[in-house]
Amino acid sequence: MKMTRRTFMGTAVSAAAIASMPLETFAAGRKILVMASSVDIPNFDPHVATGYAPAMLFRNTYDALVRVVGTPPKVVAGLAASWTVSDDQKHYEFKLDPTAKFQDGSPVTADAVVYSFKRIIKLKRGPSWMIAGIVDADGVKAVDKQTVAFDLKAPFAPFLQVLPWMFVVNPALVEANISSDDGQAYLMKNTAGSGPFKMGRVAPGNLYEFLRVKDDWHKGGGNLEGAIWKIVRESSTERMMLTRNEAHIAIELYAEDMEALKGAPGVVSVIEPEYRTFSIKMNTAKGPLADKNLRKAISYAYNYQACWMPQARPT
């Protein structure tokens, strides 16, 4: 909610540098974070789009049941204030935060969570691969207005770790613009979330503006009034924007850019791991991986601890 590099971007990038503040926008009395990136945000639908630019948008305009903080990452409350897990690791119940509300002021309910998961499962796009074969449409139910239950088809150890990518949409807003594509055309250019920021100006190829939601329900929301995702096609231009105090953060800098920025007044590099979710797909029907013993060997050989302590990269 403070739109730090971690919360704003949500996924790792090749390189970045942060310039000293304030910029001219701050001098004018407005606290606006400016980020330079070569990547547009072509789709605002959290159940369809993927990539680090859309993820940045989702993590600031939407919420999930839980989120992750810290290094190594730890699962903490999001829309859910608390949760319980059965002994067999197949039944999860989440108690929603009673203060959570969508940006139109309506409360975030268990029905909204169920609606969102059923939409994810039906569309089979975006983050759906993370729960494919684990959660089906009949396995998500509203116990009461503030409680949602999941009955998994099988125990799934990283269930809590993938939930931060399952964003909850406002059913009323989506249904009002449902059309014949489950609201995909509407959500491609509009948001329907409960996040601390909403979309302002949208000019593909130029900029995407984020504005803080009035009466935001999140606690400890920081002091930013908004942010600008500024499209800059050349890394050299991003670098110059930093040195000229025209941007706070540059996203796609190369090694030579980072080298050129060493010692630049007011510019620092940040080395910090990021939280990302990957999949390794194996063909278990044909070839050597059809042998379950080989798959077991791969499982035993995998360094799971390193998975939670990703290598730092220049940022």
C-alpha positions as CSV (number, residue, x, y, z in Angstrom):
1,M,0.0,0.0,0.0
2,K,3.0,2.3,0.3
3,M,3.9,1.4,-3.3
4,T,7.4,0.4,-2.4
5,R,9.3,-1.2,-5.2
6,R,8.2,-4.7,-3.9
7,T,4.5,-3.9,-3.6
8,F,4.4,-1.7,-6.7
9,M,6.0,-4.0,-9.1
10,G,5.2,-7.4,-7.6
11,T,7.6,-9.3,-9.8
12,A,11.3,-9.1,-10.4
13,V,12.8,-7.0,-13.1
14,S,16.2,-6.8,-14.8
15,A,17.5,-3.7,-13.2
16,A,16.3,-0.5,-11.5
17,A,17.7,2.5,-9.7
18,I,16.0,4.9,-7.3
19,A,16.6,8.7,-7.5
20,S,16.5,11.0,-4.6
21,M,13.2,12.8,-3.9
22,P,11.5,15.1,-4.3
23,L,10.8,15.5,-8.0
24,E,9.1,18.5,-9.5
25,T,5.7,16.7,-8.9
26,F,6.6,16.6,-5.2
27,A,7.6,20.3,-5.2
28,A,4.2,21.1,-6.5
29,G,2.8,19.6,-3.3
30,R,1.7,16.2,-4.6
31,K,3.4,13.0,-3.6
32,I,3.4,11.1,-6.9
33,L,5.8,8.2,-7.5
34,V,7.1,8.1,-11.1
35,M,8.4,4.9,-12.6
36,A,9.9,4.6,-16.0
37,S,9.3,1.3,-17.9
38,S,9.4,0.2,-21.5
39,V,6.4,-2.2,-20.9
40,D,2.8,-1.3,-21.5
41,I,-0.1,-2.7,-19.5
42,P,-2.3,-4.1,-22.3
43,N,-4.9,-5.8,-20.2
44,F,-6.3,-4.9,-16.7
45,D,-8.1,-8.2,-16.2
46,P,-6.5,-10.0,-13.1
47,H,-7.9,-13.4,-14.3
48,V,-6.4,-13.1,-17.8
49,A,-3.3,-11.0,-18.0
50,T,0.2,-12.0,-16.9
51,G,3.6,-10.3,-16.8
52,Y,5.3,-8.0,-14.3
53,A,3.6,-4.8,-15.6
54,P,0.0,-6.2,-15.2
55,A,1.1,-7.8,-11.8
56,M,2.1,-4.3,-10.6
57,L,-1.3,-3.0,-11.5
58,F,-3.1,-5.9,-9.9
59,R,-1.3,-5.7,-6.6
60,N,-2.2,-2.1,-6.2
61,T,-5.8,-2.0,-7.6
62,Y,-7.0,-5.5,-6.3
63,D,-6.6,-7.6,-3.2
64,A,-6.3,-11.4,-2.7
65,L,-7.2,-13.4,0.4
66,V,-3.5,-13.3,1.5
67,R,-0.3,-11.6,0.5
68,V,3.4,-12.1,1.1
69,V,5.9,-9.8,2.9
70,G,9.5,-10.0,3.8
71,T,12.6,-12.1,2.8
72,P,12.1,-15.0,2.8
73,P,8.5,-14.3,2.0
74,K,5.9,-14.9,4.7
75,V,2.1,-15.3,4.1
76,V,0.1,-12.6,6.0
77,A,-3.5,-11.4,6.0
78,G,-5.0,-9.8,3.0
79,L,-8.8,-9.8,2.5
80,A,-8.7,-12.7,4.9
81,A,-8.1,-11.7,8.5
82,S,-7.5,-15.3,9.6
83,W,-7.7,-18.9,8.3
84,T,-7.6,-22.5,9.4
85,V,-6.4,-25.6,7.7
86,S,-7.6,-29.2,8.4
87,D,-5.2,-31.9,9.5
88,D,-5.4,-33.6,6.1
89,Q,-4.4,-30.3,4.4
90,K,-7.4,-30.4,2.1
91,H,-9.9,-28.1,3.8
92,Y,-9.2,-24.4,4.2
93,E,-11.5,-21.8,5.8
94,F,-10.9,-18.0,5.5
95,K,-12.5,-15.4,7.7
96,L,-12.7,-12.1,5.8
97,D,-11.7,-8.8,7.2
98,P,-15.1,-7.1,8.0
99,T,-13.6,-3.7,7.0
100,A,-12.6,-4.8,3.5
101,K,-14.6,-3.0,0.8
102,F,-14.5,-2.6,-2.9
103,Q,-13.6,0.8,-4.4
104,D,-17.4,1.5,-4.9
105,G,-17.9,1.2,-1.2
106,S,-19.6,-2.2,-1.2
107,P,-18.2,-4.8,1.2
108,V,-16.0,-7.7,0.1
109,T,-18.0,-10.8,0.8
110,A,-17.5,-14.6,0.7
111,D,-19.7,-14.6,-2.4
112,A,-17.3,-12.2,-4.1
113,V,-14.4,-14.6,-3.4
114,V,-16.4,-17.6,-4.7
115,Y,-17.4,-15.6,-7.8
116,S,-13.8,-14.7,-8.5
117,F,-12.4,-18.2,-8.1
118,K,-15.1,-19.7,-10.3
119,R,-14.3,-17.1,-13.0
120,I,-10.6,-17.9,-12.8
121,I,-11.3,-21.6,-13.2
122,K,-13.8,-21.1,-16.0
123,L,-11.5,-18.8,-18.1
124,K,-8.5,-21.1,-17.7
125,R,-6.2,-18.1,-18.3
126,G,-3.9,-15.9,-16.3
127,P,-3.2,-17.5,-12.9
128,S,-5.5,-20.5,-13.4
129,W,-2.6,-22.9,-13.9
130,M,-1.5,-22.4,-10.3
131,I,-4.6,-24.1,-9.0
132,A,-5.5,-26.4,-12.0
133,G,-6.3,-29.9,-10.8
134,I,-6.3,-28.6,-7.2
135,V,-9.4,-26.4,-6.9
136,D,-12.6,-26.9,-9.0
137,A,-15.7,-24.8,-9.2
138,D,-17.6,-27.0,-6.7
139,G,-14.7,-26.9,-4.2
140,V,-15.2,-23.2,-3.3
141,K,-18.2,-22.3,-1.1
142,A,-19.4,-19.4,1.0
143,V,-20.0,-20.7,4.5
144,D,-21.5,-17.4,5.5
145,K,-21.2,-13.8,4.5
146,Q,-17.7,-13.5,5.9
147,T,-16.4,-17.0,5.6
148,V,-15.2,-18.9,2.5
149,A,-14.2,-22.5,2.4
150,F,-12.0,-24.5,0.0
151,D,-12.1,-28.2,-0.4
152,L,-9.0,-29.2,-2.4
153,K,-9.0,-32.2,-4.6
154,A,-5.7,-33.2,-3.1
155,P,-3.3,-31.8,-0.5
156,F,-1.3,-29.0,-2.1
157,A,1.6,-27.7,0.0
158,P,2.0,-24.3,-1.8
159,F,-1.7,-23.4,-1.7
160,L,-1.2,-20.4,0.5
161,Q,1.8,-19.3,-1.5
162,V,-0.2,-19.1,-4.8
163,L,-3.3,-17.4,-3.3
164,P,-1.6,-13.9,-3.5
165,W,-2.1,-14.1,-7.3
166,M,-5.8,-15.0,-7.1
167,F,-7.3,-11.5,-7.0
168,V,-10.9,-10.9,-6.0
169,V,-13.2,-8.8,-8.4
170,N,-16.4,-7.0,-7.6
171,P,-19.1,-9.3,-8.9
172,A,-21.7,-6.5,-9.2
173,L,-19.5,-4.4,-11.4
174,V,-18.4,-7.4,-13.6
175,E,-22.0,-8.6,-14.0
176,A,-23.1,-5.2,-15.0
177,N,-20.7,-5.4,-17.9
178,I,-20.7,-9.2,-18.4
179,S,-21.5,-9.3,-22.2
180,S,-20.8,-12.8,-23.7
181,D,-17.2,-13.0,-22.6
182,D,-17.5,-13.1,-18.8
183,G,-16.6,-9.4,-18.6
184,Q,-13.3,-9.8,-20.3
185,A,-13.8,-6.8,-22.7
186,Y,-14.8,-4.6,-19.8
187,L,-11.9,-5.6,-17.5
188,M,-9.4,-5.3,-20.3
189,K,-9.7,-1.5,-19.8
190,N,-11.3,-1.1,-16.4
191,T,-10.7,-2.3,-12.9
192,A,-13.2,-3.8,-10.4
193,G,-11.1,-4.2,-7.3
194,S,-10.7,-3.3,-3.6
195,G,-7.1,-2.2,-3.8
196,P,-5.7,1.1,-2.4
197,F,-5.3,2.7,-5.8
198,K,-7.6,3.2,-8.8
199,M,-6.8,4.0,-12.4
200,G,-6.6,7.6,-13.5
201,R,-5.4,8.6,-16.9
202,V,-4.7,5.7,-19.3
203,A,-2.7,6.5,-22.4
204,P,-1.1,3.3,-23.9
205,G,2.4,4.0,-25.1
206,N,2.6,7.0,-22.9
207,L,1.5,6.6,-19.2
208,Y,-0.7,4.8,-16.7
209,E,-1.9,6.8,-13.7
210,F,-2.7,5.4,-10.3
211,L,-4.7,7.5,-7.8
212,R,-5.2,6.7,-4.1
213,V,-8.7,5.6,-3.3
214,K,-10.6,8.0,-1.0
215,D,-11.4,6.3,2.4
216,D,-9.2,3.4,1.5
217,W,-9.8,0.5,4.0
218,H,-6.2,-0.7,4.2
219,K,-4.3,0.1,7.3
220,G,-0.9,1.8,7.2
221,G,-1.4,3.0,3.6
222,G,1.7,5.3,3.4
223,N,1.7,8.9,2.1
224,L,1.6,8.5,-1.7
225,E,-1.2,10.3,-3.4
226,G,-0.6,8.4,-6.6
227,A,1.9,7.0,-9.1
228,I,2.7,7.2,-12.8
229,W,3.9,4.2,-14.8
230,K,5.7,6.2,-17.6
231,I,6.4,4.4,-20.8
232,V,10.0,5.0,-21.9
233,R,11.3,2.8,-24.8
234,E,15.1,3.1,-24.4
235,S,17.0,2.2,-21.3
236,S,19.4,5.1,-21.9
237,T,16.4,7.4,-21.6
238,E,15.3,5.8,-18.4
239,R,18.8,6.3,-17.1
240,M,18.8,10.0,-18.0
241,M,15.4,10.5,-16.4
242,L,16.9,9.3,-13.1
243,T,19.8,11.7,-13.3
244,R,17.5,14.6,-14.3
245,N,15.1,13.9,-11.4
246,E,12.3,13.1,-13.9
247,A,11.7,9.6,-12.5
248,H,12.1,7.9,-9.1
249,I,12.6,4.4,-10.4
250,A,13.8,3.0,-13.7
251,I,12.8,-0.6,-14.5
252,E,14.8,-1.9,-17.5
253,L,18.4,-0.9,-17.1
254,Y,21.2,-2.9,-18.5
255,A,24.6,-3.5,-17.0
256,E,26.2,-0.6,-18.8
257,D,23.4,1.7,-17.5
258,M,24.0,0.5,-14.0
259,E,27.8,1.1,-14.4
260,A,27.2,4.6,-15.7
261,L,25.0,5.4,-12.7
262,K,27.6,4.5,-10.2
263,G,28.4,7.6,-8.1
264,A,25.6,9.7,-9.7
265,P,24.3,12.2,-7.1
266,G,21.0,11.1,-5.6
267,V,20.9,7.7,-7.3
268,V,21.2,4.4,-5.5
269,S,21.0,0.8,-6.6
270,V,18.9,-1.7,-4.6
271,I,19.7,-5.4,-4.3
272,E,16.7,-7.3,-3.2
273,P,15.1,-10.6,-4.0
274,E,11.5,-10.6,-5.3
275,Y,8.5,-13.0,-4.8
276,R,7.6,-14.9,-7.9
277,T,5.8,-18.1,-8.7
278,F,7.1,-20.4,-11.4
279,S,6.0,-23.9,-12.7
280,I,8.1,-26.7,-14.1
281,K,6.0,-28.7,-16.5
282,M,6.9,-32.4,-17.0
283,N,5.6,-34.8,-19.7
284,T,4.6,-37.8,-17.5
285,A,2.9,-39.6,-20.4
286,K,5.9,-40.2,-22.6
287,G,9.7,-40.3,-22.3
288,P,11.9,-40.7,-19.3
289,L,9.6,-38.7,-16.9
290,A,6.9,-41.4,-17.4
291,D,9.0,-43.3,-14.8
292,K,7.7,-42.1,-11.4
293,N,11.0,-43.1,-9.8
294,L,12.8,-40.5,-11.9
295,R,10.3,-37.9,-10.9
296,K,10.9,-38.8,-7.3
297,A,14.7,-38.5,-7.9
298,I,14.1,-35.0,-9.3
299,S,12.0,-34.1,-6.3
300,Y,14.6,-35.2,-3.8
301,A,17.4,-33.4,-5.8
302,Y,15.5,-30.1,-5.9
303,N,16.8,-27.5,-3.4
304,Y,13.5,-26.3,-1.9
305,Q,15.3,-24.1,0.7
306,A,17.0,-22.1,-2.1
307,C,13.5,-21.7,-3.7
308,W,12.6,-19.4,-0.7
309,M,15.9,-17.6,-0.8
310,P,16.2,-16.4,-4.4
311,Q,19.5,-14.9,-5.6
312,A,19.8,-11.2,-5.3
313,R,20.2,-9.3,-8.5
314,P,21.3,-5.7,-9.2
315,T,18.2,-3.5,-9.0
